[in-house]
């Protein structure tokens, strides 16, 4: 153990314990952190599977990350979204090691673990803010839910066999009424997630904006829209588009994790979040392949396997 490092440093470890590879990577990281005098804390729900000598075993609660320097997340984007529910209230950054399929939110791949942990130990990382959204659902003025999301909030049809009838709104003015499968309200971070699958644009994380993306809207005007981050977006649930005599509710999902049932007449309002999610960004590794701290363009090319053969260099780019 390195006696020269302060004993007060602590890391909360959040792991996809259903994957053996994730458990292996998490144990390796925990051993290295402990060797450098950094206390490792784990969640009660993961402690048995991890089987490591943790400094503390904590219940899953908004206070779980309090007093830690960073939340080290081993898993895919779903695990990072789960960890964000702990990191955001504490105001501490997350550092993700990707064990998922895509992993846009993760900063490192498993093979980069030694370098990533070394940077963490040396405090050699920058903290990037990611915009969130605050989401409120009401029915006849009564609040059904007040929550938030890092990627997106979706208002979706509750019945698989029916469309939902929605009226959308921007800054207090009606935009359009759609018979659709739903609508996605997304952040730039979420533009590569559900919003992208629904036909929305990819928005670079540094751009401050809100996205409104209809899902299978039966309308001529039903394309994705990008609006000001100061705008307030809303959707009102009218009923089914397939029958004027029947009504059906909808479902609100936030980051695919938090669900709220929306009876007919419900209204969902979305605005820029009061608190961002913090992500740790690591230095770019030397070598022919950029793995850690890569520019978003490089990450986009790598994650989606985009063809770039024929590119001849930076040319006139002066950046």
C-alpha positions as CSV (number, residue, x, y, z in Angstrom):
1,X,0.0,0.0,0.0
2,X,1.3,3.5,-0.9
3,X,1.5,5.4,2.4
4,X,2.1,8.6,0.5
5,X,-1.4,8.8,-0.7
6,X,-4.2,10.2,1.4
7,X,-6.3,7.6,3.1
8,X,-9.5,9.5,2.6
9,X,-9.8,8.8,-1.1
10,X,-12.7,6.5,-2.0
11,X,-14.3,5.1,-5.1
12,X,-17.8,3.6,-5.5
13,X,-17.7,0.5,-7.7
14,X,-20.9,-0.2,-9.7
15,X,-20.8,-3.4,-11.8
16,X,-23.0,-5.5,-14.1
17,X,-22.7,-8.6,-12.0
18,X,-24.5,-10.7,-14.5
19,X,-21.4,-10.9,-16.7
20,X,-18.4,-12.9,-15.6
21,X,-16.1,-10.6,-17.6
22,X,-17.4,-7.6,-15.8
23,X,-16.8,-9.3,-12.4
24,X,-13.2,-10.1,-13.4
25,X,-12.5,-6.5,-14.6
26,X,-14.1,-5.1,-11.4
27,X,-11.9,-7.3,-9.2
28,X,-8.8,-6.3,-11.0
29,X,-9.7,-2.6,-10.6
30,X,-10.5,-3.0,-6.9
31,X,-7.2,-4.7,-6.3
32,X,-5.2,-2.0,-8.0
33,X,-7.1,0.8,-6.2
34,X,-6.6,-0.9,-2.8
35,X,-2.9,-1.3,-3.5
36,X,-2.7,2.5,-4.0
37,X,-4.5,3.3,-0.8
38,X,-7.9,4.1,-2.3
39,X,-10.9,2.7,-0.5
40,X,-13.3,0.8,-2.6
41,X,-17.0,0.8,-1.7
42,X,-19.6,-1.5,-3.2
43,X,-23.4,-1.8,-3.2
44,X,-25.3,-4.3,-1.1
45,X,-27.0,-5.8,-4.1
46,X,-23.6,-6.5,-5.8
47,X,-21.4,-7.4,-2.8
48,X,-21.9,-11.2,-2.8
49,X,-21.1,-11.6,-6.5
50,X,-18.1,-9.3,-6.4
51,X,-16.6,-11.0,-3.4
52,X,-14.0,-8.4,-2.8
53,X,-12.6,-6.9,0.4
54,X,-14.5,-3.6,0.3
55,X,-14.1,-0.8,2.7
56,X,-17.9,-0.3,2.9
57,X,-21.0,-2.1,1.6
58,X,-23.7,0.5,1.0
59,X,-27.5,0.3,0.3
60,X,-28.7,1.5,-3.1
61,X,-29.8,5.0,-2.4
62,X,-29.2,8.6,-3.6
63,X,-26.6,8.9,-0.8
64,X,-24.5,5.9,-1.9
65,X,-21.8,7.9,-3.8
66,X,-21.6,10.7,-1.1
67,X,-18.0,11.2,0.0
68,X,-16.4,9.4,-2.9
69,X,-14.1,10.8,-5.5
70,X,-15.5,8.9,-8.5
71,X,-18.0,6.2,-9.4
72,X,-16.2,3.5,-11.4
73,X,-18.7,1.7,-13.6
74,X,-18.0,-1.7,-15.2
75,X,-20.7,-2.7,-17.7
76,X,-22.6,-1.2,-20.6
77,X,-24.6,2.0,-21.0
78,X,-27.4,0.5,-19.0
79,X,-25.1,0.0,-16.0
80,X,-23.9,3.6,-16.5
81,X,-27.4,4.9,-16.5
82,X,-28.1,3.0,-13.3
83,X,-24.9,4.4,-11.7
84,X,-25.9,7.9,-12.8
85,X,-28.8,7.7,-10.4
86,X,-26.2,7.5,-7.6
87,X,-23.5,9.8,-9.0
88,X,-25.7,12.8,-9.9
89,X,-27.1,13.5,-6.4
90,X,-23.5,13.3,-5.0
91,X,-22.1,15.6,-7.7
92,X,-19.3,13.1,-8.4
93,X,-18.1,12.0,-11.9
94,X,-18.5,8.5,-13.4
95,X,-15.7,6.6,-15.2
96,X,-17.1,3.8,-17.3
97,X,-15.3,0.6,-18.5
98,X,-17.3,-0.8,-21.3
99,X,-18.5,-4.4,-21.1
100,X,-21.6,-3.8,-23.3
101,X,-22.3,-3.9,-27.0
102,X,-21.9,-0.2,-27.8
103,X,-20.9,1.8,-24.7
104,X,-21.1,5.4,-25.9
105,X,-21.0,6.6,-22.3
106,X,-18.0,4.5,-21.2
107,X,-14.5,6.0,-21.4
108,X,-12.4,2.8,-21.6
109,X,-12.5,-0.7,-22.9
110,X,-11.4,-3.7,-20.8
111,X,-8.0,-3.8,-22.4
112,X,-7.4,-0.2,-21.3
113,X,-8.2,-0.9,-17.6
114,X,-4.6,-0.7,-16.3
115,X,-4.0,2.7,-17.9
116,X,-7.5,3.9,-16.9
117,X,-6.9,3.0,-13.2
118,X,-3.5,4.6,-13.3
119,X,-4.9,7.8,-14.5
120,X,-7.6,7.6,-11.8
121,X,-5.0,7.0,-9.1
122,X,-2.9,9.9,-10.3
123,X,-6.0,12.1,-10.6
124,X,-5.1,12.6,-14.2
125,X,-8.6,13.1,-15.7
126,X,-10.9,15.9,-16.6
127,X,-14.6,16.2,-15.7
128,X,-17.1,16.8,-18.4
129,X,-20.7,17.9,-17.7
130,X,-23.5,16.2,-19.6
131,X,-26.8,17.9,-19.9
132,X,-29.8,16.2,-18.3
133,X,-33.6,16.8,-18.5
134,X,-36.1,17.3,-15.7
135,X,-39.4,15.6,-16.4
136,X,-42.8,16.3,-14.8
137,X,-46.0,14.4,-15.4
138,X,-49.4,15.8,-14.4
139,X,-53.0,14.9,-14.7
140,X,-55.6,17.6,-14.3
141,X,-53.0,19.7,-12.5
142,X,-52.1,17.0,-10.0
143,X,-48.5,15.8,-10.2
144,X,-48.1,12.2,-11.1
145,X,-44.3,12.2,-11.1
146,X,-41.2,14.5,-11.0
147,X,-38.0,12.8,-12.3
148,X,-35.1,13.3,-14.6
149,X,-33.1,11.6,-17.4
150,X,-29.6,11.6,-18.9
151,X,-30.5,10.1,-22.3
152,X,-34.2,10.6,-22.9
153,X,-37.8,10.7,-21.7
154,X,-40.3,8.8,-23.9
155,X,-44.0,9.0,-24.0
156,X,-45.1,5.7,-25.6
157,X,-48.4,3.9,-26.3
158,X,-49.5,1.7,-23.5
159,X,-51.3,-0.8,-25.7
160,X,-49.2,-2.6,-28.3
161,X,-52.0,-2.9,-30.8
162,X,-53.0,0.8,-30.7
163,X,-51.3,4.1,-31.5
164,X,-51.4,6.9,-29.0
165,X,-52.9,10.2,-29.8
166,X,-50.6,13.0,-28.7
167,X,-50.4,16.8,-29.0
168,X,-46.9,18.2,-28.7
169,X,-46.0,21.7,-27.5
170,X,-42.9,23.9,-27.6
171,X,-42.6,26.9,-25.2
172,X,-46.3,27.0,-24.4
173,X,-47.5,26.8,-28.0
174,X,-49.0,23.8,-29.7
175,X,-46.8,22.2,-32.4
176,X,-48.7,19.2,-33.9
177,X,-51.1,16.4,-33.1
178,X,-49.9,12.9,-34.0
179,X,-51.3,9.4,-34.1
180,X,-48.0,7.6,-33.3
181,X,-46.2,5.0,-31.3
182,X,-44.8,7.8,-29.1
183,X,-42.4,10.7,-28.9
184,X,-38.8,10.9,-27.6
185,X,-37.5,13.9,-25.7
186,X,-33.7,13.5,-25.7
187,X,-30.5,15.2,-24.7
188,X,-27.4,15.4,-27.0
189,X,-26.0,12.5,-24.9
190,X,-29.2,10.5,-25.7
191,X,-29.1,11.4,-29.4
192,X,-27.2,8.1,-30.1
193,X,-29.6,6.0,-28.1
194,X,-33.4,5.6,-28.5
195,X,-33.7,8.9,-30.4
196,X,-31.3,7.7,-33.0
197,X,-33.3,4.5,-33.5
198,X,-36.4,6.5,-34.0
199,X,-34.8,8.5,-36.8
200,X,-33.3,11.4,-34.9
201,X,-30.0,13.2,-35.6
202,X,-26.7,12.6,-33.9
203,X,-25.8,15.6,-31.8
204,X,-22.3,16.2,-30.5
205,X,-22.2,16.2,-26.6
206,X,-20.8,19.7,-26.5
207,X,-23.9,21.1,-28.3
208,X,-26.6,22.4,-25.9
209,X,-30.0,21.5,-27.3
210,X,-33.1,19.5,-26.7
211,X,-34.4,16.9,-29.2
212,X,-38.0,16.1,-30.1
213,X,-38.3,12.9,-32.1
214,X,-41.7,11.4,-33.0
215,X,-41.9,7.6,-33.1
216,X,-43.7,6.3,-36.2
217,X,-45.9,9.4,-36.5
218,X,-48.7,9.2,-39.1
219,X,-48.3,12.7,-40.4
220,X,-46.6,14.6,-43.1
221,X,-44.9,16.8,-40.5
222,X,-43.4,14.2,-38.3
223,X,-39.7,14.6,-38.5
224,X,-37.2,15.1,-35.7
225,X,-36.6,18.6,-34.3
226,X,-33.8,20.2,-32.4
227,X,-34.7,23.2,-30.2
228,X,-33.1,25.6,-27.8
229,X,-31.9,24.2,-24.4
230,X,-34.0,26.9,-22.8
231,X,-37.2,25.6,-24.4
232,X,-39.8,23.7,-22.6
233,X,-41.2,20.7,-24.5
234,X,-44.5,19.0,-23.6
235,X,-46.8,16.2,-24.8
236,X,-50.5,15.7,-23.9
237,X,-52.1,12.3,-24.1
238,X,-55.5,12.6,-25.8
239,X,-56.3,8.9,-26.5
240,X,-56.1,6.4,-29.3
241,X,-55.7,7.5,-32.9
242,X,-57.5,4.3,-34.1
243,X,-60.8,5.0,-32.5
244,X,-62.7,8.2,-31.6
245,X,-64.9,6.3,-29.2
246,X,-62.2,4.7,-27.1
247,X,-59.4,6.3,-25.1
248,X,-56.1,4.8,-24.1
249,X,-53.3,6.0,-21.9
250,X,-49.6,6.0,-22.4
251,X,-46.4,5.2,-20.5
252,X,-43.6,7.6,-19.6
253,X,-40.1,6.0,-19.5
254,X,-37.0,7.9,-18.3
255,X,-33.7,6.4,-19.5
256,X,-35.6,3.1,-19.9
257,X,-35.5,2.7,-16.1
258,X,-38.2,4.7,-14.4
259,X,-41.8,4.1,-15.5
260,X,-44.9,6.2,-15.0
261,X,-48.4,5.3,-16.2
262,X,-50.1,8.2,-18.0
263,X,-53.9,8.1,-18.1
264,X,-55.7,9.9,-20.9
265,X,-55.5,13.7,-20.3
266,X,-51.9,13.4,-18.8
267,X,-49.4,16.0,-19.7
268,X,-45.6,15.5,-19.7
269,X,-43.3,18.6,-19.6
270,X,-39.5,18.4,-20.3
271,X,-36.9,21.1,-19.6
272,X,-33.2,21.3,-19.2
273,X,-32.1,19.6,-16.0
274,X,-31.1,21.6,-13.0
275,X,-28.1,19.2,-12.3
276,X,-25.8,17.7,-14.9
277,X,-24.3,14.3,-14.9
278,X,-20.5,14.4,-14.6
279,X,-18.2,12.1,-16.7
280,X,-14.5,11.6,-16.2
281,X,-12.5,12.0,-19.4
282,X,-9.0,10.4,-19.6
283,X,-6.0,11.5,-21.7
284,X,-5.7,10.0,-25.2
285,X,-3.3,7.0,-25.3
286,X,-0.3,7.2,-27.6
287,X,-0.3,4.7,-30.5
288,X,-2.0,4.0,-33.7
289,X,-5.4,3.4,-32.1
290,X,-7.1,6.0,-30.0
291,X,-9.0,4.2,-27.2
292,X,-9.3,6.5,-24.2
293,X,-10.4,10.1,-24.4
294,X,-11.1,9.9,-28.1
295,X,-12.9,12.7,-29.9
296,X,-16.6,12.1,-30.3
297,X,-16.1,11.7,-34.1
298,X,-13.6,8.9,-33.5
299,X,-16.0,7.3,-31.0
300,X,-18.9,7.5,-33.4
301,X,-16.9,5.9,-36.2
302,X,-15.7,3.1,-33.9
303,X,-19.0,2.3,-32.3
304,X,-21.0,2.3,-35.5
305,X,-18.3,0.8,-37.7
306,X,-18.5,3.7,-40.1
307,X,-16.5,3.5,-43.4
308,X,-13.7,6.1,-43.5
309,X,-11.4,4.6,-46.1
310,X,-10.1,7.2,-48.5
311,X,-9.8,10.0,-45.9
312,X,-6.5,11.8,-46.7
313,X,-5.9,13.8,-43.5
314,X,-7.0,17.0,-41.9
315,X,-6.5,19.1,-45.0
316,X,-7.6,22.7,-44.4
317,X,-8.9,22.0,-40.9
318,X,-7.1,24.4,-38.5
319,X,-8.4,23.0,-35.2
